[in-house]
Amino acid sequence: MNRNLFCFSAIYLTLLITVDVSGQIKLPKLLSDGVVFQRDTKLKVWGWASAKEDISLVFKDKTYKTKADGNGRWEFAIPSQPSGGPFIMTFKGKNEITIHNILFGDVWICSGQSNMELTMERVKDKYRAVIANSENTNIRQFLVPDSYDFKKEHSDLESGSWESANSKNLLSFSAVAYFFAKEVYEKQHVPIGLINASLGGSPVEAWMSEDALIHFPNLHDESQKFKDEKLIQEIESNDHKRTSDWYQELNDKDPGIPKKQNWVDPKLEEKDWGEMSVPGFWADGPLKAINGSVWFRKKFNAPKSLVGSSGKLWLGRIVDQDSVFINGKFIGTTGYQYPPRKYEIGSTILHEGENEITVRVINNSGRGGFVPDKPYYIAGTQDTINLTGPWRYKLGALMPPLEGPTAIRWKPVIK
């Protein structure tokens, strides 16, 4: 993954495209309750109404007036404001809209790939105390929704709202952006607004305008192709069928699934199973660099303290997919390689003494297995069981590599 992350100070992106309005003031999604404006600089706020409609803005006991242009677009220029708030703004035309809880501070656009996109939800086990003590109405995030349109530019976002930091909202904040905001706030004590516009895996051309791509003919030509909705539908249909067929063949060939020989059965004999150290990749052992499904089993002893109460299973990270069973009972599954494997173990799953864990790993390309330097254990309130070390394994089904789906949302020109 590309680790180049971008975090730029900004007021807001000005959008100059005509929209369809019907005589009512309309504001962009960014200009909504809880908005954070950039301090110490001239501010431009804008919106739409009917053509030539008279618009007024009341802010800090001062009234500003303007008129919408022929396309219904209007804007106000407001003098530089120091940090502070909360304030309100009231816009009046044929209708009236009031924006509440406005702050002035520093606004940052937080862009990049999955590193920036990764949320506090994903790191909550490590930062429980941080999340529990995060309430701060002066740190806010606006999450830009993921969408694409190759045919036209858009003047507004489909959805989005400003949310302040607290133990509930924080789980959807970008983790990188939040810790950045937290540190800046602790030093400067001014409101912080985060505009989270990140998209995992996206290349730079997906963020460029059509005009900018003219200087890159190959990319520009590709963006023109994807204006054809039938092409997109055809690609998505082919991708779905190819993937579906691959997994159907895999399951047809794999003797270990429960409907066949049932390799999740705790009583299964493992006489012809090999041994592999976990974590690790099977490409480094006798299986070599194969794709398909491989089954792993390990016996472990559970103390009395872990029996009768819920626990948690940590299985690090697995390439690519896994389905997990303990004592023949399904525990959980994850469909791709990047999320950490954290599964809840119900209070009736473990019994005192010997237990068995089974993991079916599906690898569709690259090196399959258990990623090193990650946690592999079962945890209860009092005890933990280490799951690293020797596991038994057996090949389920050998498959050719699966060609991945077309990342249409990463194609040139997202508008």
HELIX and SHEET records of a PDB file:
HELIX    1   1 SER A  114  GLU A  117  1                                   4    
HELIX    2   2 MET A  120  VAL A  123  5                                   4    
HELIX    3   3 ARG A  128  ALA A  132  1                                   5    
HELIX    4   4 ASN A  169  SER A  172  5                                   4    
HELIX    5   5 ALA A  175  GLN A  188  1                                  14    
HELIX    6   6 VAL A  204  TRP A  207  5                                   4    
HELIX    7   7 GLU A  210  LEU A  213  1                                   4    
HELIX    8   8 PRO A  217  LYS A  225  1                                   9    
HELIX    9   9 GLU A  229  LYS A  253  1                                  25    
HELIX   10  10 TRP A  282  ASP A  284  5                                   3    
HELIX   11  11 LYS A  304  LEU A  306  5                                   3    
HELIX   12  12 ILE A  408  TRP A  410  5                                   3    
SHEET    1   A 3 PHE A   6  SER A   9  0                                        
SHEET    2   A 3 GLU A  96  GLY A 112 -1                                        
SHEET    3   A 3 VAL A  36  GLN A  38  1                                        
SHEET    1   B 5 PHE A   6  SER A   9  0                                        
SHEET    2   B 5 GLU A  96  GLY A 112 -1                                        
SHEET    3   B 5 GLY A  84  LYS A  92 -1                                        
SHEET    4   B 5 ASP A  54  PHE A  59 -1                                        
SHEET    5   B 5 LYS A  62  LYS A  67 -1                                        
SHEET    1   C 5 PHE A   6  SER A   9  0                                        
SHEET    2   C 5 GLU A  96  GLY A 112 -1                                        
SHEET    3   C 5 ILE A 192  SER A 198  1                                        
SHEET    4   C 5 ASN A 136  LEU A 143  1                                        
SHEET    5   C 5 TRP A 162  ALA A 165 -1                                        
SHEET    1   D 2 LEU A  43  TRP A  48  0                                        
SHEET    2   D 2 ARG A  73  ILE A  78 -1                                        
SHEET    1   E 6 GLY A 274  VAL A 278  0                                        
SHEET    2   E 6 GLY A 389  MET A 399 -1                                        
SHEET    3   E 6 ASN A 291  ALA A 302 -1                                        
SHEET    4   E 6 GLY A 353  ASN A 363 -1                                        
SHEET    5   E 6 GLN A 321  ILE A 326 -1                                        
SHEET    6   E 6 LYS A 329  THR A 334 -1                                        
SHEET    1   F 3 GLY A 280  PHE A 281  0                                        
SHEET    2   F 3 GLY A 369  PHE A 370 -1                                        
SHEET    3   F 3 ILE A 318  VAL A 319 -1                                        
SHEET    1   G 4 LYS A 342  ILE A 345  0                                        
SHEET    2   G 4 GLY A 311  LEU A 315 -1                                        
SHEET    3   G 4 TYR A 376  ALA A 379 -1                                        
SHEET    4   G 4 THR A 384  ASN A 386 -1                                        
END                                                                             
